[in-house]
Amino acid sequence: MNTLLIRAEDIPRQKLEKLAAPLIRIVAEDLKDPKIRAEFEAWKAKKGARS
């Protein structure tokens, strides 16, 4: 099996933004849900405590 290495820095910014746009919209929509937002905030606080 061949291995394919994709380095984000080699992808033009415009293409990265086009690839990321749908994911950003989905995440933003999900974060409108209070339960999901609370879980995210708890994760973020826990992550920040480890830094």
C-alpha positions in Angstrom: 0.0 0.0 0.0 1.3 3.4 -0.9 1.4 6.3 1.6 0.2 9.7 0.6 1.6 12.7 2.6 -0.6 15.8 2.5 1.0 18.9 4.0 -1.5 21.7 4.6 1.2 24.3 4.0 1.5 23.0 0.5 -2.2 23.6 -0.3 -3.1 27.1 -1.5 -4.9 29.1 1.1 -7.9 29.6 -1.2 -8.3 25.8 -1.6 -8.0 25.2 2.2 -10.7 27.8 2.9 -13.0 26.2 0.3 -12.4 22.8 1.9 -13.0 24.1 5.5 -16.0 26.3 4.8 -18.7 23.5 5.1 -17.1 22.1 8.3 -17.0 25.6 9.8 -20.8 26.1 9.0 -21.7 22.7 10.5 -19.7 23.3 13.7 -21.2 26.8 14.1 -24.7 25.4 13.7 -24.1 22.6 16.2 -22.7 25.1 18.7 -26.1 26.8 18.8 -27.4 23.7 20.7 -27.0 24.6 24.4 -26.0 21.0 25.3 -23.3 20.8 22.6 -22.1 24.3 23.6 -21.8 23.3 27.2 -19.9 20.2 26.3 -17.5 22.3 24.1 -17.0 24.9 26.9 -16.2 22.1 29.4 -13.7 20.5 26.9 -12.2 23.9 26.3 -11.8 24.6 30.1 -10.3 21.2 30.7 -7.9 21.7 27.8 -6.9 25.2 29.0 -6.2 23.8 32.5 -3.6 21.5 31.0 -1.7 24.3 29.1 
